[in-house]
Amino acid sequence: MTIGVRLYTATEEHDFRFNQVHREDGGRIRYRRVCQVCGEEVAYADIAKGYELDDGRVVVMEAEDFDKLPISTDHAIDVLEFVPVEEIDPIYFQKTYYLEPDKAATRPYVLLRTALERSGQLAVVKITIRQRETLAMLRARDELLVMHTMLWPDEVRKPDFEFLDSEVEVRPQELKMAASLVDSMAGSFDPGDFTDDYTVAMRKVIEAKAEGAELPDRPEVEAGEVIDLMTALERSVEQAKSARGGVSAGRKPVARKSGSGSSGKASGAGSRKAPAKKKAKPA
């Protein structure tokens, strides 16, 4: 089963892209393209793609070589199978696209979208994007088909951490307290409840520097005391209950206006209304 479609990127990152500039006059820093073999500067028109083999030889690939790849290069989606949502681990997801059907493919597009919507299943597909075949997943969303490109299994790294080989003892009272924390903070996810504090703060700093104004003060963060896991969980549960107006675990959660996590290392309590913080990526 194939459906002709056009792809449109569904997401965009609100990040700040900084250029390397000369500190004295703000001029952009440019780099010369120099060949490491002959030492001469190379014009852009004379640059090709090369792949270095294990023995050191370099295979130069021309544009016509990519056109001869023995795979389909059209924008048709090849549906392979339909699977339940819970069978696909999100770790495989890569990039998201909105799909618009070609004029002749509108009927099968709507048919597939409706079938996925009613069955609650996902379609596993193959598609070629920029001359590269990729695995992907289709799902129905807001009258459209949305496609998530996926990594191949051998592209997902296997975790190798020392603690995985050790036996960590979890005491029953700790597990009970952790479960109580989860229950006390249970709710419904609404992405509109969260904001990107980093982007807002960075924009304020850039605008202040552009106008020659005084930079905004950085909020002070008090160093927290070192406490054990049970104490941190107990504080978190109490703060979560307090933020909900004293609702006990197990009752239907209500919206919270404010809340904060404890200062301990294992603290996890907080309000859903609290702004989302971007986590630093590990090197």
NORRAGI-V339633 format. One record per residue. RES is the residue in one small letter. PSI is psi as a letter, one per 40 degrees, with the letter a starting at -180 (999 if undefined). Layout:
# NORRAGI-V339633
res/psi
RES/PSI
RES/PSI
This chain:
# NORRAGI-V339633
res/psi
m/h
t/i
i/h
g/h
v/i
r/i
l/h
y/h
t/h
a/e
t/i
e/h
e/h
h/g
d/i
f/h
r/h
f/i
n/i
q/h
v/i
h/h
r/d
e/d
d/e
g/e
g/i
r/i
i/h
r/i
y/h
r/i
r/h
v/h
c/h
q/e
v/d
c/e
g/e
e/i
e/h
v/h
a/i
y/d
a/d
d/e
i/h
a/i
k/h
g/i
y/h
e/h
l/i
d/d
d/e
g/e
r/i
v/h
v/h
v/h
m/h
e/i
a/d
e/d
d/d
f/d
d/d
k/e
l/h
p/f
i/i
s/h
t/e
d/i
h/f
a/i
i/h
d/h
v/h
l/d
e/i
f/h
v/i
p/i
v/d
e/e
e/e
i/h
d/h
p/e
i/d
y/e
f/i
q/c
k/i
t/h
y/i
y/i
l/h
e/h
p/i
d/i
k/d
a/e
a/e
t/d
r/d
p/d
y/d
v/d
l/d
l/d
r/d
t/d
a/d
l/d
e/d
r/d
s/d
g/e
q/i
l/i
a/h
v/h
v/i
k/i
i/i
t/h
i/h
r/f
q/e
r/h
e/h
t/i
l/i
a/i
m/h
l/i
r/i
a/h
r/h
d/f
e/e
l/i
l/h
v/h
m/h
h/h
t/i
m/i
l/i
w/i
p/d
d/e
e/e
v/h
r/i
k/h
p/h
d/g
f/i
e/d
f/e
l/d
d/e
s/i
e/h
v/h
e/h
v/h
r/i
p/d
q/d
e/d
l/d
k/d
m/d
a/d
a/d
s/d
l/d
v/d
d/d
s/d
m/e
a/i
g/a
s/h
f/h
d/h
p/d
g/e
d/e
f/i
t/i
d/g
d/d
y/d
t/d
v/d
a/d
m/d
r/d
k/d
v/d
i/d
e/d
a/d
k/d
a/d
e/e
g/f
a/i
e/h
l/i
p/i
d/i
r/h
p/h
e/h
v/h
e/h
a/h
g/i
e/i
v/h
i/i
d/i
l/d
m/d
t/d
a/d
l/d
e/d
r/d
s/d
v/d
e/d
q/d
a/d
k/d
s/d
a/d
r/e
g/f
g/f
v/h
s/i
a/i
g/d
r/i
k/h
p/i
v/i
a/i
r/i
k/d
s/i
g/i
s/i
g/i
s/i
s/e
g/i
k/d
a/e
s/i
g/e
a/i
g/i
s/i
r/d
k/e
a/i
p/i
a/h
k/h
k/h
k/i
a/h
k/h
p/i
a/999
